[in-house]
């Protein structure tokens, strides 16, 4: 590592600015890597380009980083398999057959609890909860905007609180690459301190319990009470092929196609930690355990599909490749983020920022500041994962350099990233929420924003108090 100076901040700072301006996270990260190696080796831009390419390739020399990248593709294949063999439709059918929803509040609780239970991936959560609840919301004249708010508030906020899914694996991988000791333990320790997701879940539960409609949501509900599902100038974001596929349930679509792989993954994760940690869970390899768990889940999904003759091996392989391709952009973001983190470590970026922070920023303000910066980036680029990739390595470097708690710094970054993603009109989860609820996208953004801002305000104050007490 070279002697840290102000120029060591340029690569990640440039990557952040470009990502916000262009919303092209991969290109922005690659430019940051290129500038970083030019500075590190004191070479011209052409020579620096070759070093940057080698820097990206060298990510694969770290087994933990490689396992996270492979996991990302495999989880895509697992999600694609579960959807296509009828696991999601079967789960929807199972819940609908219970027939315990007979009023407005129960319809809203069904949407909320479905989002809590289906935590494997945020977009699956949204599609399942939307498909189950949309007809009930229309029947009981509950605003579709309220449905979009509820399922959006129980997708990403739930997923980031669960270590046993794609979100947990990505965060654990970024922690491992940032030289954090016991990354699984650190991630689990952030759960009670991840203030924004916890606040969002609490606020949305209170909204359902007390039937609280504020601002634009109150107007949307008044319109729905009159029998108007949408505003006259609204354009519902519905993908007919997706909605039709979820509605047409056959007798061969079984909930077990979804529930069994999830159960296998949940059980395999601690088993992997136990084995890799020689009997001590906290000493286990997070990246290895997550990879084993998702492979076991994929094996269970394939076994069920073959046993019930839902697909043959060739069809399953095609489903896997198609699903893996769907998460290729995420894998690419992670690859370039890991490479940028490596060059930032070599430049001493975290050490320099920590030195500046010690001199100019009061320690209690660091957590709310990290929360707000992460929120701004996520809102601007519309991606919590992209913000994780940019902010987690930087925050961990600062925490380690200042000998402060990485748990608190990670909690602030995760919370901010989820808030920005939750509130952003260009976020994929926000868009899918509108689609799954069959409502106008801008109407969803407008009606949800007051609730999101209330939750963010509570989280900001909470991080300030935590900073005063714990830092």
Secondary structure by P-SEA (a helix, b strand, c coil): ccccccccaaaaaaaaaaaaaccaaaaaaaaaaaaaaaaaccccaaaaaaaaaaaaaaccccaaaaaaaaaaaaaaaaaaaaaaacaaaaaaaaaaaccccccaaaaaaaaaaaaaaacccaaaaaaaaaaacaaaaaaacccaaaaaaaaaaaaaaaaaaccccaaaaaaaaaaaaacccaaaaaaaaacccccaaaaaaaaaaaaaaaccccaaaaaaaaaaaaccccccccccccaaaaaaaaacccccccccccaaaaaaaaaaaaaaaaaaaccccccccaaaaaaaaaaaaaaaaaaaaaaaccccaaaaaaaaaaaaaaaaaaaaaaaaaaaaaaaaaaaaaaaaaaaaaaacccccaaaaaaaaaaaaaaaaaccaaaaaaccaaaaaaaaaaacccaaaaaaaaaaaaaaaaaaccccaaaaaaaaaacccaaaaaaaaaaaaaaaaaaaaaaaaaaaaccc
